[in-house]
Amino acid sequence: MGLPAVSVEKMSLSRVSPTISKLSPILLAGLQKTAANELRESLTQGDPILLAELRRDGLTPLIYMQLLSQGLTGGLNPTFLAALQHDYYCSFQAAAYQEQEALRVFQDLNKAGVEFILLKGADLRLRVYQDPAQRPMCDLDLLIGRQQLPLVQQVLGRLGYRVPPLPPDLHPGCRELFQYMFTLKPPTPGGLEIDLHWEIRAGAGFYRLPFAALRRRAISMDYQGVPVKLLSPEHLLIHLCLHMYSDHTYSNLYGPGQTYFSSRQVVDLAFSLARLPVHWPQFLKDAAQLHCQTPLLAVLAELHTFLPGIVKPFVLSALARHRPKIAEKIAFSHGLGYLTVPFVMFYHEPLQHCLRYLAANLWPDPEYLLQTLGSTSRMAYLKGFLGRFRPRSQ
């Protein structure tokens, strides 16, 4: 079969929800100089579909404060405005609780000598959004060194965090060998889950940002008197782009199909571009060293079409000069379907790890078969396993 072409069409931000895209001048106040007159009509009508979409992406608290700060609340549908206000106050209460929970975690990790880097929402709240309530989050993402995982589990275990029941492993030891993150449940319902990462991956695992590479340029900040580390602005931008690309690709490949791009991710990325001191030559150098120019171009080029001027043209030109090799083309487009993941593994991992992975998939542990199939029939398992490689119906 022919190699799939690297295309940014599947990443098109033109598929951001039309109703939400109309709100970009408010969502991205100060980033676009667009008159808000056209927006007032849709907001005044109090469209329930618009409200549902804003809530889906956790944007109502931000919308409320942007409207309030710009003096645009007058004349809005009272029910619509009351819903925005309600969501903001709920987010404010949740953020206050989460800030205290995060503080306890950071204090205890620091006391234990654990070095960690805040990711995603926890980072963006601290240096991109002016008010934590404007950036809701449901989990706390931390990047740590793989060797510190046992110590981190002990520290968080003393705080009441626990590992949830895990699905059966294909073969004892496979999960520890091949995973690069896992989740800890909070001590109380409604608390913050903690996602521990020791590597950032995207594109079927082809694009990899290891802790050691990110740690070297991590910056220190104060979190209510506790020192924490954050990604450098350039690494943060790379991470946001990879996360955006990965979520969109995964949902289209394995889910029912995502009609629109996540507006929350668009806003996070646009705010970061506008408010962080990104050193573009360093960004391009990092992109080359981490071999991730292709997904960065896919995301940033489409963001540029949605918000012209927010990305420097010379940055897009430099990223476009990268010519991906065959392996990256396959990984980027998921061109081998289910086989893409093992293909990437053979590209990155030592041969003995790859052989162990293949052996576990072809001849899994009897306990795995019993829990997943209800029997230990290897014939039934192999029939289902091989069925994954059938071409998907169009």
C-alpha positions as MATLAB code, in Angstrom:
seq = 'MGLPAVSVEKMSLSRVSPTISKLSPILLAGLQKTAANELRESLTQGDPILLAELRRDGLTPLIYMQLLSQGLTGGLNPTFLAALQHDYYCSFQAAAYQEQEALRVFQDLNKAGVEFILLKGADLRLRVYQDPAQRPMCDLDLLIGRQQLPLVQQVLGRLGYRVPPLPPDLHPGCRELFQYMFTLKPPTPGGLEIDLHWEIRAGAGFYRLPFAALRRRAISMDYQGVPVKLLSPEHLLIHLCLHMYSDHTYSNLYGPGQTYFSSRQVVDLAFSLARLPVHWPQFLKDAAQLHCQTPLLAVLAELHTFLPGIVKPFVLSALARHRPKIAEKIAFSHGLGYLTVPFVMFYHEPLQHCLRYLAANLWPDPEYLLQTLGSTSRMAYLKGFLGRFRPRSQ';
ca = [
       0.000    0.000    0.000;
       1.164    3.561   -0.611;
       2.481    5.710    2.187;
      -0.039    8.180    3.592;
       0.703   11.813    2.875;
       1.240   14.142    5.797;
      -1.812   16.354    5.758;
      -3.048   19.047    8.094;
      -6.580   18.794    6.753;
      -7.681   16.484    9.564;
      -6.410   19.094   12.044;
      -8.487   21.891   10.564;
      -9.477   24.410   13.196;
     -12.157   25.589   10.817;
     -14.101   22.779   12.465;
     -14.240   24.658   15.739;
     -17.913   24.905   16.638;
     -19.382   27.744   14.538;
     -21.245   29.219   17.482;
     -18.160   29.252   19.679;
     -15.946   30.578   16.896;
     -18.223   33.638   16.755;
     -17.203   34.382   20.329;
     -13.471   34.525   19.626;
     -13.273   38.316   20.106;
     -14.647   37.859   23.633;
     -12.878   34.604   24.437;
      -9.598   36.065   23.229;
     -10.107   39.638   24.327;
      -6.993   41.645   23.636;
      -5.721   39.061   21.171;
      -8.011   40.107   18.331;
      -9.164   43.646   17.584;
     -12.608   42.703   16.346;
     -15.749   44.648   17.075;
     -18.140   42.818   19.392;
     -21.334   44.235   17.872;
     -22.047   41.106   15.816;
     -21.657   38.974   18.915;
     -24.174   40.815   21.001;
     -27.085   39.549   18.954;
     -26.265   35.874   19.480;
     -25.547   36.488   23.159;
     -28.684   38.572   23.661;
     -30.809   35.752   22.294;
     -29.496   33.415   24.992;
     -29.084   30.458   22.670;
     -29.275   27.244   24.806;
     -27.168   25.351   22.244;
     -24.430   27.945   22.602;
     -24.620   27.661   26.391;
     -24.355   23.867   26.209;
     -21.282   24.105   23.985;
     -19.604   26.619   26.256;
     -20.270   24.388   29.249;
     -19.003   21.319   27.414;
     -15.601   22.925   26.977;
     -15.556   24.608   30.400;
     -15.605   28.111   28.910;
     -18.561   29.694   30.709;
     -16.488   31.073   33.641;
     -14.061   32.706   31.222;
     -16.874   34.083   29.041;
     -18.614   35.561   32.086;
     -15.543   37.416   33.321;
     -14.616   38.595   29.830;
     -18.110   40.015   29.338;
     -18.016   41.603   32.775;
     -14.592   43.184   32.302;
     -15.553   44.563   28.871;
     -18.851   45.968   30.100;
     -20.856   43.789   27.712;
     -23.378   42.273   30.138;
     -26.063   44.907   29.579;
     -28.940   43.706   27.425;
     -27.970   40.041   27.542;
     -30.661   37.443   28.013;
     -31.123   37.322   31.825;
     -31.340   33.529   31.932;
     -28.211   33.178   29.802;
     -26.301   35.684   31.929;
     -27.476   34.031   35.172;
     -26.209   30.681   33.895;
     -22.797   32.164   33.087;
     -22.629   33.800   36.505;
     -23.652   30.573   38.249;
     -20.952   28.632   36.434;
     -18.328   31.202   37.345;
     -19.150   31.091   41.064;
     -19.192   27.279   41.018;
     -15.817   27.322   39.300;
     -14.543   29.845   41.836;
     -15.511   27.549   44.724;
     -14.032   24.507   43.004;
     -10.797   26.357   42.212;
     -10.402   27.491   45.830;
     -10.749   23.896   47.035;
      -8.419   22.595   44.333;
      -5.792   25.207   45.135;
      -5.682   24.010   48.740;
      -5.528   20.355   47.694;
      -2.725   21.091   45.244;
      -0.857   23.053   47.911;
      -0.899   20.043   50.259;
       0.430   17.825   47.479;
       3.188   20.274   46.530;
       4.248   20.792   50.146;
       4.585   17.081   50.841;
       6.372   16.348   47.582;
       8.846   19.134   48.300;
       9.458   17.839   51.838;
      10.205   14.393   50.392;
      12.686   15.882   47.926;
      10.640   15.021   44.833;
      11.277   17.158   41.791;
       8.127   17.680   39.726;
       6.897   19.894   36.899;
       3.327   21.173   36.621;
       1.543   20.432   33.359;
      -1.549   21.670   31.532;
      -4.254   23.259   33.700;
      -2.169   23.582   36.856;
       0.504   25.431   34.892;
      -1.871   27.555   32.801;
      -3.762   28.702   35.890;
      -0.554   29.935   37.431;
       0.946   32.000   34.632;
      -1.524   32.353   31.751;
      -4.989   32.923   33.257;
      -5.466   35.843   35.609;
      -8.027   33.987   37.711;
      -7.912   30.217   38.411;
     -11.717   30.097   38.238;
     -11.522   31.033   34.551;
      -9.644   27.798   33.807;
     -11.590   24.836   35.266;
      -9.716   21.573   35.623;
     -10.649   18.112   36.842;
      -7.200   16.627   37.415;
      -3.708   17.644   38.434;
      -1.013   16.700   35.925;
       2.549   16.301   37.224;
       5.692   15.329   35.335;
       8.235   13.405   37.410;
      11.335   11.311   36.920;
      10.528    7.614   36.419;
      12.911    6.620   39.200;
      10.949    8.731   41.700;
       7.629    7.025   41.027;
       7.742    4.705   44.101;
       8.538    7.653   46.397;
       5.779    9.786   44.859;
       3.286    6.969   45.368;
       4.288    6.731   49.031;
       3.923   10.476   49.572;
       0.554   10.670   47.850;
      -0.597    7.483   49.570;
      -0.081    9.170   52.945;
      -2.362   11.963   51.716;
      -5.070    9.429   50.889;
      -4.531    9.106   47.152;
      -4.907    5.590   45.845;
      -4.341    3.612   42.683;
      -7.759    2.634   41.265;
      -8.496   -0.961   40.276;
      -6.527   -1.566   37.099;
      -7.580   -3.650   34.115;
      -5.768   -6.975   33.828;
      -2.269   -6.830   32.422;
      -1.503   -8.729   29.216;
       1.425  -10.285   31.016;
       2.921   -9.563   34.472;
       5.359   -6.670   34.197;
       4.146   -5.329   30.840;
       2.312   -2.379   32.334;
       5.359   -1.236   34.300;
       7.589   -1.647   31.262;
       5.507    0.159   28.651;
       3.290    2.729   30.373;
       4.413    6.334   30.737;
       1.710    7.684   33.053;
      -1.010    6.591   35.430;
      -3.784    8.100   37.533;
      -4.291    8.296   41.287;
      -7.774    8.764   42.731;
      -8.365   11.512   45.347;
      -9.084   10.717   49.000;
     -12.593   12.225   48.804;
     -15.226   12.192   46.052;
     -15.065   15.301   43.911;
     -11.397   15.882   44.661;
      -8.612   16.288   42.163;
      -7.358   13.175   40.431;
      -3.588   13.205   39.939;
      -2.093   12.134   36.638;
       1.567   11.240   37.032;
       3.615   11.405   33.831;
       7.270   10.517   33.393;
       7.192   11.168   29.664;
       4.932   13.086   27.289;
       3.920   11.159   24.175;
       1.831   11.734   21.059;
       1.392   10.247   17.603;
       1.090    6.576   18.674;
       4.077    7.229   20.929;
       6.354    8.433   18.102;
       6.745   11.962   19.516;
       8.304   11.770   22.976;
       9.252   14.465   25.462;
      11.177   12.807   28.324;
      11.381   14.297   31.790;
      15.150   14.774   31.641;
      14.988   16.854   28.451;
      12.246   19.107   29.845;
      13.765   19.397   33.305;
      16.947   21.065   32.039;
      15.152   24.268   31.132;
      12.252   24.114   33.575;
      11.626   27.390   35.387;
      10.885   27.887   39.088;
       7.873   29.770   40.418;
       6.230   30.352   43.756;
       2.919   28.644   44.502;
       1.539   30.161   47.711;
       4.997   30.028   49.266;
       5.919   26.614   47.874;
       8.460   26.362   45.035;
       7.241   24.537   41.942;
       8.683   24.007   38.488;
       7.025   24.796   35.177;
       7.956   23.983   31.606;
       9.908   26.621   29.740;
       7.579   28.717   27.535;
       8.902   26.931   24.458;
       8.371   23.464   25.921;
       4.912   24.446   27.171;
       3.933   25.509   23.665;
       5.249   22.230   22.238;
       3.342   20.250   24.854;
       0.059   22.091   24.191;
       0.397   21.500   20.444;
       1.161   17.805   20.881;
      -1.720   17.376   23.313;
      -4.049   19.127   20.889;
      -2.875   17.021   17.947;
      -3.010   13.786   19.954;
      -6.528   14.303   21.327;
      -7.942   15.232   17.952;
      -6.256   12.329   16.138;
      -7.231    9.764   18.774;
     -10.886   10.818   18.852;
     -11.152   10.560   15.076;
      -9.346    7.215   14.833;
     -10.923    5.328   17.717;
     -14.023    7.247   18.664;
     -17.261    7.928   16.854;
     -15.658   10.937   15.198;
     -15.183   14.406   16.634;
     -17.084   16.917   14.542;
     -15.397   19.944   16.071;
     -12.028   20.735   17.509;
     -11.832   21.392   21.276;
     -12.416   25.097   21.834;
     -10.789   24.857   25.274;
      -7.529   23.772   23.697;
      -7.731   26.557   21.112;
      -8.178   29.130   23.865;
      -5.386   27.648   26.022;
      -2.988   27.733   23.107;
      -3.958   31.230   21.964;
      -3.668   32.675   25.473;
      -0.270   31.031   25.916;
       0.996   32.415   22.616;
      -0.158   35.898   23.523;
       0.886   36.019   27.167;
       4.095   33.995   27.470;
       7.572   35.189   26.421;
       8.212   32.519   23.786;
      11.703   32.767   22.296;
      11.002   31.608   18.758;
      14.549   30.651   17.710;
      14.780   28.480   20.839;
      11.333   27.048   20.094;
      12.463   26.003   16.622;
      15.660   24.537   18.030;
      13.667   22.545   20.606;
      11.237   21.342   17.942;
      14.133   20.028   15.859;
      15.852   18.367   18.832;
      12.616   16.674   19.883;
      11.749   15.751   16.268;
       8.192   17.076   16.432;
       8.042   19.731   13.703;
       5.282   17.944   11.785;
       2.527   18.006   14.459;
       3.590   21.511   15.543;
       3.104   22.758   11.996;
      -0.242   20.954   11.728;
      -1.586   22.749   14.792;
       0.057   26.167   14.482;
      -0.681   26.568   10.779;
      -4.369   25.966   11.397;
      -4.394   28.227   14.437;
      -2.929   30.924   12.206;
      -5.890   30.580    9.831;
      -8.296   30.930   12.749;
      -6.411   33.814   14.425;
      -4.265   35.494   11.751;
      -1.008   36.921   13.033;
      -0.898   35.017   16.305;
       1.940   32.814   14.991;
       5.016   34.401   13.409;
       5.197   33.596    9.659;
       8.906   32.755    9.864;
       8.078   30.099   12.484;
       5.601   28.408   10.168;
       8.075   28.623    7.289;
      10.847   27.052    9.372;
       8.589   24.202   10.536;
       7.432   23.614    6.956;
      11.006   23.020    5.821;
      11.112   19.803    7.839;
      10.732   16.720    5.659;
       9.408   13.777    7.672;
      10.838   10.375    6.929;
       8.780    7.277    6.275;
       8.485    6.265    9.942;
       7.172    9.662   10.968;
       4.696    9.782    8.084;
       3.226    6.485    9.218;
       3.093    7.542   12.871;
       1.655   10.990   12.130;
      -1.197    9.682   10.006;
      -1.632    6.415   11.938;
      -1.219    4.885    8.509;
      -0.919    1.271    9.703;
      -4.035    1.388   11.868;
      -3.706   -0.897   14.883;
      -0.204   -1.860   13.783;
       1.028    1.726   14.125;
       1.693    1.396   17.858;
       3.893   -1.731   17.582;
       5.566   -0.185   14.540;
       6.491    2.877   16.594;
       7.632    0.653   19.432;
      10.106   -1.090   17.142;
      11.318    2.358   16.109;
      11.973    3.530   19.684;
      12.364    0.576   22.026;
      15.165   -1.988   22.448;
      14.583   -5.222   20.554;
      14.037   -7.244   23.731;
      11.217   -4.894   24.796;
       9.560   -5.160   21.395;
       9.719   -8.942   21.440;
       8.238   -9.007   24.916;
       5.404   -6.725   23.775;
       4.609   -8.931   20.788;
       4.761  -12.093   22.880;
       2.377  -10.604   25.446;
      -0.115   -9.648   22.722;
       0.048  -13.016   20.984;
       0.184  -15.185   24.126;
      -1.289  -13.214   27.061;
      -1.428  -14.387   30.642;
      -4.291  -16.818   31.465;
      -5.565  -14.404   34.141;
      -5.898  -11.718   31.463;
      -7.876  -14.077   29.239;
     -10.145  -15.120   32.081;
     -10.958  -11.560   33.127;
     -11.435  -10.155   29.635;
     -13.038  -13.112   27.811;
     -14.485  -15.134   30.663;
     -12.422  -18.137   29.592;
      -8.828  -19.104   28.939;
      -9.449  -20.006   25.292;
      -6.464  -18.772   23.340;
      -8.201  -19.565   20.055;
     -11.041  -17.160   20.871;
      -8.535  -14.500   21.899;
      -6.425  -14.870   18.754;
      -9.524  -14.700   16.572;
     -10.505  -11.386   18.156;
      -6.927  -10.119   18.131;
      -6.458  -10.793   14.426;
      -9.848   -9.253   13.713;
      -8.450   -5.873   14.741;
      -6.368   -5.803   11.592;
      -9.303   -6.050    9.216;
      -9.811   -2.894    7.132;
     -12.347   -0.574    8.669;
     -15.581   -0.122    6.726;
     -15.863    3.272    5.084;
];
